[in-house]
């Protein structure tokens, strides 16, 4: 509204300036008063047409054009403001995600270290268990081998003893000793009841 008032004020100043210029121009020219009067009427008609055209241009055509231009500018400012707000929101969201990402990476590292420590401990326990199983199996094999060796050693000792006794008996067994043994056996049989 203030803008329209300024336009009308400027238009009024222009009209007064033109009127004063036309009056001054008419006063300087000479000639008959009737000619001056007719010339003055045509000048006023010309001035009125020109003033009406200027009023129509400045009053009717330019304000809607200026209003459209102002609306376009306001629309562009509104869109730019909305785009700026959206960009700031996205920037804030990205910064939040970046902060969360760093925190999540730190959590993943801590969890990975915990998992690795648990896995190392599990492998260590499994290794200790396997070592104990291997030791027990080795002990069992050693004991079995030891028993087998003892049995074999006893068999060997018995065989050697039998062989030694047999060779000793064979050396000491003379026909007279054999005769004495048989007669002693027969004597022991005679004393028994049938």
Short mmCIF file of the C-alpha atoms (twelve columns), coordinates in Angstrom:
data_MODEL
# 
_entry.id   MODEL 
# 
loop_
_atom_site.group_PDB 
_atom_site.id 
_atom_site.type_symbol 
_atom_site.label_atom_id 
_atom_site.label_alt_id 
_atom_site.label_comp_id 
_atom_site.label_asym_id 
_atom_site.label_seq_id 
_atom_site.Cartn_x 
_atom_site.Cartn_y 
_atom_site.Cartn_z 
_atom_site.pdbx_PDB_model_num 
ATOM 1   C CA . UNK A 1   0.000  0.000    0.000   1 
ATOM 2   C CA . UNK A 2   2.851  2.309    0.860   1 
ATOM 3   C CA . UNK A 3   4.440  1.511    -2.493  1 
ATOM 4   C CA . UNK A 4   1.247  2.543    -4.367  1 
ATOM 5   C CA . UNK A 5   1.119  5.818    -2.442  1 
ATOM 6   C CA . UNK A 6   4.737  6.548    -3.424  1 
ATOM 7   C CA . UNK A 7   3.899  5.824    -7.079  1 
ATOM 8   C CA . UNK A 8   0.897  8.214    -6.961  1 
ATOM 9   C CA . UNK A 9   2.973  10.880   -5.249  1 
ATOM 10  C CA . UNK A 10  5.695  10.559   -7.899  1 
ATOM 11  C CA . UNK A 11  3.043  10.722   -10.624 1 
ATOM 12  C CA . UNK A 12  1.539  13.888   -9.122  1 
ATOM 13  C CA . UNK A 13  4.969  15.526   -8.964  1 
ATOM 14  C CA . UNK A 14  5.543  14.633   -12.636 1 
ATOM 15  C CA . UNK A 15  2.121  16.101   -13.627 1 
ATOM 16  C CA . UNK A 16  2.805  19.352   -11.790 1 
ATOM 17  C CA . UNK A 17  6.251  19.550   -13.389 1 
ATOM 18  C CA . UNK A 18  4.813  19.011   -16.858 1 
ATOM 19  C CA . UNK A 19  2.032  21.537   -16.196 1 
ATOM 20  C CA . UNK A 20  4.496  24.132   -15.047 1 
ATOM 21  C CA . UNK A 21  6.783  23.404   -18.033 1 
ATOM 22  C CA . UNK A 22  3.836  23.728   -20.432 1 
ATOM 23  C CA . UNK A 23  2.731  27.011   -18.867 1 
ATOM 24  C CA . UNK A 24  6.214  28.417   -19.039 1 
ATOM 25  C CA . UNK A 25  6.570  27.301   -22.639 1 
ATOM 26  C CA . UNK A 26  3.232  28.917   -23.557 1 
ATOM 27  C CA . UNK A 27  4.104  32.191   -21.877 1 
ATOM 28  C CA . UNK A 28  7.328  32.521   -23.815 1 
ATOM 29  C CA . UNK A 29  5.725  32.176   -27.214 1 
ATOM 30  C CA . UNK A 30  4.109  35.113   -28.760 1 
ATOM 31  C CA . UNK A 31  1.014  35.259   -30.907 1 
ATOM 32  C CA . UNK A 32  -2.634 36.015   -30.657 1 
ATOM 33  C CA . UNK A 33  -4.481 35.088   -27.548 1 
ATOM 34  C CA . UNK A 34  -6.882 32.859   -29.513 1 
ATOM 35  C CA . UNK A 35  -4.016 30.950   -31.051 1 
ATOM 36  C CA . UNK A 36  -2.372 30.665   -27.706 1 
ATOM 37  C CA . UNK A 37  -5.602 29.550   -26.161 1 
ATOM 38  C CA . UNK A 38  -6.197 26.837   -28.837 1 
ATOM 39  C CA . UNK A 39  -2.589 25.803   -28.641 1 
ATOM 40  C CA . UNK A 40  -2.897 25.700   -24.896 1 
ATOM 41  C CA . UNK A 41  -6.035 23.515   -25.102 1 
ATOM 42  C CA . UNK A 42  -4.269 21.062   -27.438 1 
ATOM 43  C CA . UNK A 43  -1.290 21.018   -25.154 1 
ATOM 44  C CA . UNK A 44  -3.571 20.272   -22.197 1 
ATOM 45  C CA . UNK A 45  -5.369 17.576   -24.134 1 
ATOM 46  C CA . UNK A 46  -2.025 16.134   -25.154 1 
ATOM 47  C CA . UNK A 47  -0.865 16.389   -21.545 1 
ATOM 48  C CA . UNK A 48  -4.062 14.742   -20.266 1 
ATOM 49  C CA . UNK A 49  -3.656 11.871   -22.754 1 
ATOM 50  C CA . UNK A 50  0.002  11.483   -21.807 1 
ATOM 51  C CA . UNK A 51  -0.810 11.713   -18.068 1 
ATOM 52  C CA . UNK A 52  -3.662 9.204    -18.479 1 
ATOM 53  C CA . UNK A 53  -1.352 6.807    -20.332 1 
ATOM 54  C CA . UNK A 54  1.332  7.171    -17.660 1 
ATOM 55  C CA . UNK A 55  -1.292 6.688    -14.938 1 
ATOM 56  C CA . UNK A 56  -2.573 3.572    -16.703 1 
ATOM 57  C CA . UNK A 57  0.959  2.180    -17.165 1 
ATOM 58  C CA . UNK A 58  2.127  2.976    -13.623 1 
ATOM 59  C CA . UNK A 59  -1.224 2.346    -11.925 1 
ATOM 60  C CA . UNK A 60  -2.618 -0.664   -13.747 1 
ATOM 61  C CA . UNK A 61  0.108  -2.584   -15.572 1 
ATOM 62  C CA . UNK A 62  3.220  -2.192   -13.457 1 
ATOM 63  C CA . UNK A 63  1.837  -2.998   -9.952  1 
ATOM 64  C CA . UNK A 64  0.630  -6.508   -10.936 1 
ATOM 65  C CA . UNK A 65  3.951  -7.089   -12.692 1 
ATOM 66  C CA . UNK A 66  5.837  -5.882   -9.627  1 
ATOM 67  C CA . UNK A 67  3.533  -7.980   -7.412  1 
ATOM 68  C CA . UNK A 68  4.218  -11.088  -9.540  1 
ATOM 69  C CA . UNK A 69  7.913  -10.350  -9.392  1 
ATOM 70  C CA . UNK A 70  7.707  -9.884   -5.603  1 
ATOM 71  C CA . UNK A 71  5.670  -13.100  -5.303  1 
ATOM 72  C CA . UNK A 72  8.266  -14.948  -7.379  1 
ATOM 73  C CA . UNK A 73  11.038 -13.545  -5.211  1 
ATOM 74  C CA . UNK A 74  9.125  -14.465  -2.030  1 
ATOM 75  C CA . UNK A 75  8.479  -17.941  -3.415  1 
ATOM 76  C CA . UNK A 76  12.164 -18.342  -4.280  1 
ATOM 77  C CA . UNK A 77  13.145 -17.119  -0.802  1 
ATOM 78  C CA . UNK A 78  10.664 -19.538  0.791   1 
ATOM 79  C CA . UNK A 79  11.986 -22.430  -1.313  1 
ATOM 80  C CA . UNK A 80  15.576 -21.445  -0.541  1 
ATOM 81  C CA . UNK A 81  14.755 -21.232  3.167   1 
ATOM 82  C CA . UNK A 82  13.085 -24.647  3.057   1 
ATOM 83  C CA . UNK A 83  16.046 -26.070  1.116   1 
ATOM 84  C CA . UNK A 84  18.441 -24.527  3.653   1 
ATOM 85  C CA . UNK A 85  16.471 -26.012  6.564   1 
ATOM 86  C CA . UNK A 86  16.418 -29.415  4.833   1 
ATOM 87  C CA . UNK A 87  20.145 -29.202  4.097   1 
ATOM 88  C CA . UNK A 88  20.870 -28.274  7.718   1 
ATOM 89  C CA . UNK A 89  18.687 -31.176  8.886   1 
ATOM 90  C CA . UNK A 90  20.532 -33.570  6.575   1 
ATOM 91  C CA . UNK A 91  23.869 -32.163  7.739   1 
ATOM 92  C CA . UNK A 92  22.851 -32.627  11.368  1 
ATOM 93  C CA . UNK A 93  21.616 -36.147  10.587  1 
ATOM 94  C CA . UNK A 94  24.885 -36.961  8.820   1 
ATOM 95  C CA . UNK A 95  26.893 -35.562  11.746  1 
ATOM 96  C CA . UNK A 96  24.811 -37.649  14.157  1 
ATOM 97  C CA . UNK A 97  25.320 -40.747  12.028  1 
ATOM 98  C CA . UNK A 98  29.048 -40.022  11.852  1 
ATOM 99  C CA . UNK A 99  29.188 -39.711  15.640  1 
ATOM 100 C CA . UNK A 100 27.161 -42.906  15.996  1 
ATOM 101 C CA . UNK A 101 29.386 -44.609  13.435  1 
ATOM 102 C CA . UNK A 102 32.516 -43.800  15.435  1 
ATOM 103 C CA . UNK A 103 30.814 -45.057  18.601  1 
ATOM 104 C CA . UNK A 104 29.627 -48.226  16.846  1 
ATOM 105 C CA . UNK A 105 33.135 -48.838  15.467  1 
ATOM 106 C CA . UNK A 106 34.547 -48.492  18.983  1 
ATOM 107 C CA . UNK A 107 31.885 -50.912  20.278  1 
ATOM 108 C CA . UNK A 108 32.674 -53.374  17.478  1 
ATOM 109 C CA . UNK A 109 36.380 -53.179  18.348  1 
ATOM 110 C CA . UNK A 110 35.696 -53.822  22.028  1 
ATOM 111 C CA . UNK A 111 33.324 -56.684  21.179  1 
ATOM 112 C CA . UNK A 112 35.852 -58.159  18.731  1 
ATOM 113 C CA . UNK A 113 38.573 -57.994  21.394  1 
ATOM 114 C CA . UNK A 114 36.261 -59.682  23.894  1 
ATOM 115 C CA . UNK A 115 35.318 -62.357  21.373  1 
ATOM 116 C CA . UNK A 116 38.977 -62.898  20.478  1 
ATOM 117 C CA . UNK A 117 39.904 -63.226  24.167  1 
ATOM 118 C CA . UNK A 118 37.057 -65.711  24.716  1 
ATOM 119 C CA . UNK A 119 38.121 -67.674  21.620  1 
ATOM 120 C CA . UNK A 120 41.766 -67.711  22.762  1 
ATOM 121 C CA . UNK A 121 40.688 -68.942  26.183  1 
ATOM 122 C CA . UNK A 122 38.446 -71.598  24.614  1 
ATOM 123 C CA . UNK A 123 41.288 -72.755  22.355  1 
ATOM 124 C CA . UNK A 124 43.669 -72.775  25.326  1 
ATOM 125 C CA . UNK A 125 41.227 -74.881  27.360  1 
ATOM 126 C CA . UNK A 126 40.660 -77.210  24.402  1 
ATOM 127 C CA . UNK A 127 44.429 -77.541  23.948  1 
ATOM 128 C CA . UNK A 128 44.908 -78.343  27.658  1 
ATOM 129 C CA . UNK A 129 42.111 -80.916  27.428  1 
ATOM 130 C CA . UNK A 130 43.670 -82.449  24.300  1 
ATOM 131 C CA . UNK A 131 47.097 -82.549  26.007  1 
ATOM 132 C CA . UNK A 132 45.555 -84.332  29.000  1 
ATOM 133 C CA . UNK A 133 43.819 -86.816  26.697  1 
ATOM 134 C CA . UNK A 134 47.086 -87.445  24.847  1 
ATOM 135 C CA . UNK A 135 48.920 -87.885  28.167  1 
ATOM 136 C CA . UNK A 136 46.283 -90.329  29.416  1 
ATOM 137 C CA . UNK A 137 46.409 -92.259  26.143  1 
ATOM 138 C CA . UNK A 138 50.228 -92.311  26.262  1 
ATOM 139 C CA . UNK A 139 50.139 -93.510  29.899  1 
ATOM 140 C CA . UNK A 140 47.672 -96.233  28.968  1 
ATOM 141 C CA . UNK A 141 49.844 -97.316  26.029  1 
ATOM 142 C CA . UNK A 142 52.972 -97.266  28.187  1 
ATOM 143 C CA . UNK A 143 51.250 -99.311  30.897  1 
ATOM 144 C CA . UNK A 144 49.939 -101.779 28.292  1 
ATOM 145 C CA . UNK A 145 53.377 -102.047 26.727  1 
ATOM 146 C CA . UNK A 146 54.899 -102.460 30.191  1 
ATOM 147 C CA . UNK A 147 52.413 -105.248 31.062  1 
ATOM 148 C CA . UNK A 148 53.057 -106.933 27.725  1 
ATOM 149 C CA . UNK A 149 56.800 -106.625 28.312  1 
ATOM 150 C CA . UNK A 150 56.450 -108.112 31.834  1 
ATOM 151 C CA . UNK A 151 54.375 -111.017 30.533  1 
ATOM 152 C CA . UNK A 152 56.858 -111.558 27.745  1 
ATOM 153 C CA . UNK A 153 59.710 -111.262 30.224  1 
ATOM 154 C CA . UNK A 154 58.028 -113.781 32.567  1 
ATOM 155 C CA . UNK A 155 57.454 -116.152 29.657  1 
ATOM 156 C CA . UNK A 156 61.054 -115.721 28.600  1 
ATOM 157 C CA . UNK A 157 62.243 -116.243 32.197  1 
ATOM 158 C CA . UNK A 158 60.050 -119.333 32.552  1 
ATOM 159 C CA . UNK A 159 61.284 -120.727 29.275  1 
ATOM 160 C CA . UNK A 160 64.851 -120.013 30.238  1 
ATOM 161 C CA . UNK A 161 64.266 -121.582 33.641  1 
ATOM 162 C CA . UNK A 162 62.676 -124.630 32.043  1 
ATOM 163 C CA . UNK A 163 65.477 -124.848 29.512  1 
ATOM 164 C CA . UNK A 164 68.056 -124.374 32.243  1 
ATOM 165 C CA . UNK A 165 66.369 -126.947 34.447  1 
ATOM 166 C CA . UNK A 166 66.056 -129.340 31.547  1 
ATOM 167 C CA . UNK A 167 69.718 -129.050 30.684  1 
ATOM 168 C CA . UNK A 168 70.607 -129.375 34.370  1 
ATOM 169 C CA . UNK A 169 68.367 -132.401 34.711  1 
ATOM 170 C CA . UNK A 170 69.789 -133.831 31.513  1 
ATOM 171 C CA . UNK A 171 73.313 -133.434 32.896  1 
ATOM 172 C CA . UNK A 172 72.475 -134.908 36.240  1 
ATOM 173 C CA . UNK A 173 70.309 -137.669 34.912  1 
ATOM 174 C CA . UNK A 174 72.526 -140.670 34.641  1 
ATOM 175 C CA . UNK A 175 71.223 -144.208 34.117  1 
ATOM 176 C CA . UNK A 176 71.779 -144.982 37.809  1 
ATOM 177 C CA . UNK A 177 69.791 -141.882 38.879  1 
ATOM 178 C CA . UNK A 178 67.033 -142.842 36.482  1 
ATOM 179 C CA . UNK A 179 66.933 -146.382 37.896  1 
ATOM 180 C CA . UNK A 180 66.760 -144.984 41.439  1 
ATOM 181 C CA . UNK A 181 63.923 -142.664 40.554  1 
ATOM 182 C CA . UNK A 182 61.894 -145.345 38.901  1 
ATOM 183 C CA . UNK A 183 62.364 -147.724 41.811  1 
ATOM 184 C CA . UNK A 184 61.402 -144.974 44.251  1 
ATOM 185 C CA . UNK A 185 58.268 -144.322 42.199  1 
ATOM 186 C CA . UNK A 186 57.325 -147.929 42.068  1 
ATOM 187 C CA . UNK A 187 57.849 -148.213 45.804  1 
ATOM 188 C CA . UNK A 188 55.570 -145.336 46.436  1 
ATOM 189 C CA . UNK A 189 52.923 -147.003 44.307  1 
ATOM 190 C CA . UNK A 190 53.197 -150.307 46.211  1 
ATOM 191 C CA . UNK A 191 52.458 -148.735 49.495  1 
ATOM 192 C CA . UNK A 192 49.181 -147.286 48.287  1 
ATOM 193 C CA . UNK A 193 46.006 -149.182 48.240  1 
ATOM 194 C CA . UNK A 194 44.571 -149.726 44.827  1 
# 
